[in-house]
């Protein structure tokens, strides 16, 4: 899942003097710090600050909304059918969704 928009990272790089941003792999950003001759990864602290400031990406919002809808449907189904299985399925889907929403630290 994409946790950052590239424009967010590009904006930070421009503001802080980092150049030639490139993505090594998914959600792993590298750039040249000011005055450096070798690229370095964008620090994870910076990425977490950007995430706190900017919030969720569109993909994360969709997954969160789906988890909410799944939970509401499961609660209703459990009540109407008098069966706990819809809640179990919703719990499994929500656990999967929360794992996808977790931002991994690459370093």
Residue frames relative to the residue before (quaternion, step in Angstrom):
aa qw qx qy qz dx dy dz
X 1.0000 0.0000 0.0000 0.0000 0.00 0.00 0.00
X 0.4099 -0.7027 0.5284 0.2429 3.54 -0.99 0.84
X 0.1910 -0.8213 0.5333 0.0676 3.57 -0.55 1.22
X 0.7689 0.2308 -0.1301 0.5820 3.58 1.24 -0.38
X 0.3761 -0.6571 0.5912 0.2778 3.54 -1.14 0.60
X 0.5614 -0.6180 0.4314 0.3417 3.56 -1.03 0.79
X 0.6172 0.5590 -0.3474 0.4311 3.58 1.06 -0.69
X 0.5959 0.5571 -0.3659 0.4479 3.61 1.09 -0.63
X 0.6899 0.4685 -0.2737 0.4792 3.55 0.90 -0.96
X 0.6339 0.5278 -0.3275 0.4607 3.60 0.98 -0.82
X 0.6358 0.5318 -0.3196 0.4592 3.57 1.00 -0.84
X 0.6553 0.4960 -0.3133 0.4758 3.59 0.93 -0.87
X 0.6468 0.5282 -0.3224 0.4458 3.59 0.93 -0.89
X 0.6598 0.5013 -0.3090 0.4667 3.58 0.94 -0.86
X 0.6747 0.5041 -0.2952 0.4510 3.58 0.95 -0.85
X 0.7790 0.3484 -0.1635 0.4950 3.59 1.08 -0.70
X 0.5888 -0.6413 0.3445 0.3511 3.59 1.23 0.27
X 0.4569 0.6514 -0.4764 0.3742 3.60 1.19 0.31
X 0.1622 -0.8145 0.5541 0.0577 3.59 -0.98 0.82
X 0.8401 0.2452 -0.1783 0.4497 3.54 -1.43 0.26
X 0.0390 0.8215 -0.5630 0.0815 3.56 0.72 1.08
X 0.1124 0.7651 -0.6323 0.0466 3.55 -1.07 0.78
X 0.3977 -0.7070 0.5413 0.2215 3.52 -1.24 0.59
X 0.3402 -0.7572 0.5237 0.1912 3.57 -0.50 1.20
X 0.7338 -0.1553 0.1216 0.6501 3.54 0.98 -0.96
X 0.7792 -0.3609 0.2230 0.4614 3.55 -1.27 0.10
X 0.8565 0.0018 -0.0613 0.5126 3.60 -0.81 1.12
X 0.6037 0.4953 -0.3832 0.4935 3.59 1.09 0.69
X 0.0585 -0.8513 0.5192 -0.0472 3.55 -0.14 1.37
X 0.0775 -0.7787 0.6224 0.0160 3.55 -1.05 0.89
X 0.0863 0.7746 -0.6238 0.0578 3.56 -1.19 0.62
X 0.5233 -0.6054 0.4932 0.3413 3.53 -1.34 0.19
X 0.3542 -0.7242 0.5458 0.2285 3.61 -0.67 1.05
X 0.6776 -0.4793 0.3429 0.4399 3.60 -1.20 0.29
X 0.8524 0.1340 -0.1284 0.4889 3.56 -0.85 1.04
X 0.5625 0.6178 -0.3890 0.3881 3.62 1.20 0.10
X 0.3313 -0.7390 0.5514 0.2004 3.54 -1.23 0.49
X 0.7128 0.3311 -0.2387 0.5703 3.58 1.33 -0.05
X 0.4610 -0.6680 0.4930 0.3133 3.58 -0.98 0.73
X 0.1486 -0.7624 0.6245 0.0823 3.52 -1.22 0.60
X 0.5521 -0.5881 0.4475 0.3861 3.58 -1.13 0.44
X 0.5235 -0.5816 0.5027 0.3674 3.54 -1.14 0.60
X 0.4971 -0.6877 0.4262 0.3135 3.65 -0.67 1.01
X 0.5513 -0.6378 0.4297 0.3235 3.56 -1.01 0.85
X 0.5916 0.5590 -0.3727 0.4458 3.61 1.12 -0.59
X 0.6412 0.5144 -0.3179 0.4724 3.57 1.03 -0.79
X 0.6530 0.5133 -0.3176 0.4575 3.58 0.94 -0.86
X 0.6632 0.4894 -0.3166 0.4695 3.59 0.98 -0.79
X 0.6286 0.5175 -0.3409 0.4700 3.61 1.05 -0.65
X 0.6287 0.5189 -0.3294 0.4763 3.58 1.01 -0.80
X 0.6516 0.5193 -0.3110 0.4573 3.58 0.97 -0.89
X 0.6597 0.5023 -0.3129 0.4633 3.59 0.94 -0.85
X 0.6843 0.4967 -0.2806 0.4541 3.56 0.99 -0.84
X 0.7779 0.3844 -0.1799 0.4634 3.58 0.84 -1.01
X 0.4121 -0.7311 0.4621 0.2866 3.61 1.10 -0.55
X 0.7786 -0.3446 0.2658 0.4521 3.54 -1.28 -0.52
X 0.4225 -0.6323 0.5753 0.3012 3.53 -1.26 0.48
X 0.6990 -0.4583 0.3282 0.4400 3.57 -1.28 0.21
X 0.6485 0.5278 -0.3184 0.4467 3.59 0.95 -0.87
X 0.6569 0.5006 -0.3085 0.4719 3.59 0.98 -0.80
X 0.6283 0.5276 -0.3336 0.4643 3.59 1.04 -0.72
X 0.6392 0.5232 -0.3244 0.4609 3.59 0.98 -0.82
X 0.6764 0.4854 -0.3017 0.4646 3.60 0.84 -0.92
X 0.6419 0.5143 -0.3259 0.4660 3.61 0.99 -0.75
X 0.6492 0.5095 -0.3077 0.4735 3.56 0.99 -0.86
X 0.6461 0.5133 -0.3205 0.4652 3.60 0.96 -0.82
X 0.6370 0.5180 -0.3303 0.4656 3.59 1.01 -0.76
X 0.6480 0.5139 -0.3134 0.4666 3.58 1.00 -0.81
X 0.6656 0.4925 -0.2984 0.4747 3.59 0.90 -0.92
X 0.6374 0.5288 -0.3231 0.4580 3.58 0.97 -0.86
X 0.6599 0.5081 -0.3054 0.4617 3.58 0.97 -0.82
X 0.6543 0.5053 -0.3165 0.4652 3.59 0.93 -0.84
X 0.6562 0.4968 -0.3077 0.4774 3.59 0.95 -0.86
X 0.6546 0.5177 -0.3157 0.4515 3.60 0.98 -0.82
X 0.6447 0.5122 -0.3284 0.4629 3.59 0.95 -0.80
X 0.6614 0.5003 -0.2985 0.4724 3.56 0.94 -0.91
X 0.6743 0.4950 -0.2951 0.4619 3.58 0.89 -0.93
X 0.6380 0.5271 -0.3303 0.4539 3.57 0.96 -0.80
X 0.6649 0.4949 -0.3044 0.4694 3.56 0.96 -0.84
X 0.7137 0.4637 -0.2668 0.4521 3.60 0.82 -0.96
X 0.7485 0.3927 -0.2145 0.4893 3.59 0.94 -0.85
X 0.2805 -0.7772 0.5053 0.2490 3.57 1.29 -0.34
X 0.5497 0.5584 -0.3886 0.4848 3.51 1.02 1.00
X 0.3944 -0.7590 0.4654 0.2276 3.62 -0.78 0.92
X 0.4604 0.7280 -0.4323 0.2667 3.63 1.19 -0.24
X 0.6299 0.5181 -0.3763 0.4396 3.69 0.87 -0.62
X 0.6414 0.5099 -0.3283 0.4700 3.60 1.06 -0.69
X 0.6223 0.5311 -0.3392 0.4643 3.58 1.05 -0.71
X 0.6572 0.4991 -0.3000 0.4785 3.58 0.96 -0.88
X 0.6511 0.5033 -0.3140 0.4736 3.59 0.97 -0.84
X 0.6278 0.5297 -0.3390 0.4586 3.58 1.00 -0.78
X 0.6552 0.5053 -0.3126 0.4666 3.59 0.94 -0.86
X 0.6599 0.4975 -0.3083 0.4712 3.60 0.93 -0.87
X 0.6733 0.4914 -0.2979 0.4652 3.59 0.94 -0.84
X 0.6163 0.5238 -0.3490 0.4734 3.61 1.06 -0.65
X 0.6378 0.5148 -0.3120 0.4805 3.57 1.01 -0.82
X 0.6615 0.5102 -0.2999 0.4606 3.57 0.94 -0.90
X 0.6655 0.4951 -0.3118 0.4634 3.60 0.89 -0.84
X 0.6236 0.5234 -0.3408 0.4702 3.59 1.05 -0.68
X 0.6586 0.4974 -0.3055 0.4749 3.59 1.03 -0.75
X 0.6730 0.5016 -0.2980 0.4547 3.59 1.05 -0.69
X 0.5355 0.6305 -0.4041 0.3903 3.59 1.22 -0.36
X 0.3039 -0.7401 0.5756 0.1690 3.56 -0.87 1.00
X 0.2839 -0.7748 0.5445 0.1503 3.56 -0.63 1.15
X 0.3401 -0.6882 0.5968 0.2335 3.56 -1.13 0.67
X 0.3561 -0.7743 0.4877 0.1890 3.55 -0.59 1.16
X 0.7941 0.2579 -0.1364 0.5332 3.60 1.12 -0.44
